Amino acid sequence: MEINKIQDGDSLTIALTGRLDTTTAPRLEAELKSSISGVAELIFDFEKLEYISSAGLRVILSAQKVMNRQGNMVIRNVDENVMDVFEVTGFVDILTIE
């Protein structure tokens, strides 16, 4: 998985490429912990994310909990396969997906 970050003031965009799974989720989690402080808007760009596992969902949910306290979080450009996972797990009801 590739992680691209774009910081614009208090807005942070994280674009993911590849698979967010048990192997790669810890990398994203570490990246978020080091980057999310002081961020008012967190945007995930999932245009090139092919797959998300339960480990990836846990990291996204954790980020959502932090952002509920300090700003807002949006997920954009979600692939059909990833959207299916969000729908089956009920994440569509707790995440802002555009």
DODRENBA-488266 format. One record per residue: residue number from 0; residue in three letters; z, y, x of N, C-alpha, C in turn; chain. Coordinates in steps of 0.02 Angstrom, whole numbers. Atoms other than C-alpha are relative to their C-alpha. Layout:
# residues N
<NUM, ALA, <Z, Y, X>, <Z, Y, X>, <Z, Y, X>, A>
...
This chain:
# residues 98
<0, MET, <0, -59, 42>, <0, 0, 0>, <0, 62, 44>, A>
<1, GLU, <4, -64, -35>, <-41, 175, 58>, <35, 53, -43>, A>
<2, ILE, <-36, -54, 35>, <70, 325, 12>, <-25, 66, 28>, A>
<3, ASN, <21, -68, -20>, <-3, 501, 16>, <43, 50, -37>, A>
<4, LYS, <-44, -51, 30>, <114, 648, -14>, <-32, 69, 8>, A>
<5, ILE, <21, -70, -3>, <66, 826, -57>, <56, 42, -29>, A>
<6, GLN, <-55, -43, 20>, <207, 953, -64>, <-29, 69, -14>, A>
<7, ASP, <23, -67, 18>, <171, 1117, -155>, <60, 36, -30>, A>
<8, GLY, <-61, -33, 22>, <329, 1222, -166>, <51, -53, -21>, A>
<9, ASP, <-49, 50, 23>, <453, 1124, -272>, <-33, -56, -40>, A>
<10, SER, <38, 54, 32>, <316, 1007, -336>, <-23, -49, 53>, A>
<11, LEU, <20, 52, -46>, <283, 841, -250>, <-46, -49, -36>, A>
<12, THR, <46, 51, 27>, <131, 731, -285>, <-2, -58, 49>, A>
<13, ILE, <4, 61, -39>, <134, 552, -225>, <-56, -43, -28>, A>
<14, ALA, <58, 41, 20>, <-31, 458, -232>, <7, -68, 34>, A>
<15, LEU, <-7, 68, -26>, <-20, 269, -213>, <-67, -36, -2>, A>
<16, THR, <61, 41, -4>, <-161, 155, -159>, <20, -72, 15>, A>
<17, GLY, <-14, 71, -14>, <-154, -35, -169>, <47, -30, -51>, A>
<18, ARG, <-46, 38, 42>, <-11, -141, -236>, <71, 24, 11>, A>
<19, LEU, <-71, -17, -3>, <167, -87, -276>, <38, -62, -23>, A>
<20, ASP, <-31, 64, 15>, <260, -252, -265>, <63, -9, 42>, A>
<21, THR, <-62, 15, -36>, <411, -337, -185>, <-4, 19, 73>, A>
<22, THR, <10, -16, -71>, <339, -309, -11>, <-2, 75, 13>, A>
<23, THR, <12, -71, -13>, <292, -126, -30>, <49, 47, -35>, A>
<24, ALA, <-47, -43, 37>, <423, -60, -153>, <54, 32, 44>, A>
<25, PRO, <-50, -32, -43>, <555, -33, -17>, <-27, 60, 39>, A>
<26, ARG, <31, -57, -35>, <433, 82, 76>, <-2, 61, -45>, A>
<27, LEU, <3, -56, 47>, <408, 189, -79>, <71, 26, -13>, A>
<28, GLU, <-69, -20, 13>, <595, 190, -113>, <27, 43, 57>, A>
<29, ALA, <-22, -38, -59>, <632, 251, 65>, <-35, 68, 2>, A>
<30, GLU, <38, -62, 0>, <495, 382, 52>, <27, 49, -52>, A>
<31, LEU, <-28, -42, 53>, <566, 448, -112>, <68, 27, 20>, A>
<32, LYS, <-67, -23, -19>, <743, 456, -45>, <-3, 56, 51>, A>
<33, SER, <5, -52, -52>, <686, 562, 102>, <-38, 62, -24>, A>
<34, SER, <44, -55, 21>, <569, 674, 0>, <20, 35, -64>, A>
<35, ILE, <-9, -23, 69>, <640, 700, -175>, <52, 56, -7>, A>
<36, SER, <-51, -52, 4>, <784, 818, -135>, <-32, 69, -8>, A>
<37, GLY, <26, -67, 12>, <749, 991, -205>, <-66, 3, -38>, A>
<38, VAL, <63, 3, 37>, <594, 934, -299>, <14, 10, -74>, A>
<39, ALA, <-8, -13, 72>, <581, 1004, -477>, <-52, -38, -41>, A>
<40, GLU, <53, 37, 34>, <419, 914, -521>, <-26, -54, 46>, A>
<41, LEU, <25, 57, -37>, <373, 740, -461>, <-59, -28, -38>, A>
<42, ILE, <61, 26, 31>, <196, 683, -497>, <-22, -62, 39>, A>
<43, PHE, <29, 60, -30>, <137, 506, -464>, <-72, -3, -22>, A>
<44, ASP, <71, 10, 15>, <-51, 483, -452>, <-15, -74, 12>, A>
<45, PHE, <11, 72, -3>, <-89, 301, -491>, <-73, -19, -5>, A>
<46, GLU, <71, 14, 7>, <-279, 316, -490>, <-22, -61, 41>, A>
<47, LYS, <21, 55, -43>, <-294, 192, -346>, <53, -55, 6>, A>
<48, LEU, <-50, 53, 1>, <-141, 85, -386>, <-27, -57, -42>, A>
<49, GLU, <31, 58, 33>, <-206, -88, -430>, <49, -44, -37>, A>
<50, TYR, <-48, 48, 26>, <-45, -180, -471>, <70, 28, 9>, A>
<51, ILE, <-71, -17, -6>, <140, -150, -504>, <41, -59, -22>, A>
<52, SER, <-45, 56, 16>, <276, -282, -503>, <66, 27, -26>, A>
<53, SER, <-66, -21, 24>, <454, -279, -569>, <37, 40, 54>, A>
<54, ALA, <-31, -38, -54>, <511, -217, -398>, <-26, 72, 1>, A>
<55, GLY, <30, -66, 4>, <390, -71, -414>, <26, 39, -60>, A>
<56, LEU, <-27, -32, 61>, <450, -35, -591>, <71, 25, 12>, A>
<57, ARG, <-69, -20, -15>, <629, -28, -527>, <1, 66, 40>, A>
<58, VAL, <3, -61, -41>, <582, 105, -398>, <-22, 60, -44>, A>
<59, ILE, <23, -53, 45>, <488, 208, -530>, <56, 21, -48>, A>
<60, LEU, <-56, -15, 45>, <636, 195, -650>, <55, 39, 36>, A>
<61, SER, <-50, -34, -41>, <755, 249, -513>, <-20, 73, 12>, A>
<62, ALA, <26, -68, -10>, <645, 401, -475>, <6, 40, -65>, A>
<63, GLN, <-5, -34, 65>, <642, 443, -662>, <72, 23, -13>, A>
<64, LYS, <-70, -18, 10>, <832, 442, -669>, <20, 60, 42>, A>
<65, VAL, <-15, -58, -43>, <844, 562, -522>, <-33, 62, -28>, A>
<66, MET, <37, -59, 25>, <711, 677, -594>, <26, 23, -68>, A>
<67, ASN, <-32, -22, 63>, <799, 679, -764>, <54, 51, 14>, A>
<68, ARG, <-54, -46, -18>, <939, 771, -674>, <-25, 64, 34>, A>
<69, GLN, <20, -58, -40>, <836, 889, -566>, <-68, 29, -17>, A>
<70, GLY, <66, -28, 18>, <669, 918, -652>, <-37, -48, -45>, A>
<71, ASN, <38, 46, 41>, <529, 816, -726>, <-47, -42, 43>, A>
<72, MET, <43, 47, -35>, <418, 671, -677>, <-58, -19, -46>, A>
<73, VAL, <60, 17, 37>, <240, 632, -731>, <-39, -53, 39>, A>
<74, ILE, <44, 50, -32>, <127, 483, -696>, <-70, 12, -27>, A>
<75, ARG, <69, -16, 20>, <-59, 519, -698>, <-49, -54, 24>, A>
<76, ASN, <56, 43, -20>, <-222, 421, -688>, <19, -74, 6>, A>
<77, VAL, <-24, 69, -2>, <-146, 252, -731>, <-57, -48, -15>, A>
<78, ASP, <49, 53, 7>, <-260, 102, -708>, <17, -43, -61>, A>
<79, GLU, <-9, 41, 60>, <-285, -12, -859>, <50, -57, 11>, A>
<80, ASN, <-46, 56, -14>, <-192, -159, -777>, <72, 24, 6>, A>
<81, VAL, <-68, -28, -8>, <-43, -51, -730>, <25, 24, -68>, A>
<82, MET, <-20, -23, 67>, <-41, 26, -905>, <22, -59, -43>, A>
<83, ASP, <-21, 60, 37>, <-33, -149, -979>, <72, -20, 17>, A>
<84, VAL, <-68, 16, -21>, <124, -181, -877>, <50, 50, -30>, A>
<85, PHE, <-44, -51, 30>, <200, -16, -935>, <10, -12, -75>, A>
<86, GLU, <-5, 12, 72>, <163, -61, -1116>, <42, -62, -15>, A>
<87, VAL, <-37, 62, 12>, <230, -239, -1107>, <74, 8, 14>, A>
<88, THR, <-70, -9, -20>, <391, -183, -1022>, <35, 55, -39>, A>
<89, GLY, <-30, -55, 37>, <419, -34, -1137>, <7, 64, 41>, A>
<90, PHE, <-5, -60, -43>, <405, 90, -993>, <-40, 59, -29>, A>
<91, VAL, <37, -56, 31>, <279, 191, -1096>, <46, 44, -41>, A>
<92, ASP, <-46, -38, 42>, <427, 245, -1202>, <48, 42, 40>, A>
<93, ILE, <-48, -38, -40>, <532, 311, -1057>, <-32, 41, 56>, A>
<94, LEU, <36, -39, -52>, <400, 380, -937>, <-49, 48, -33>, A>
<95, THR, <52, -46, 23>, <285, 529, -959>, <-64, -20, 36>, A>
<96, ILE, <62, 25, -28>, <111, 458, -933>, <-57, 42, -27>, A>
<97, GLU, <57, -42, 20>, <-42, 571, -937>, <-66, -34, 18>, A>
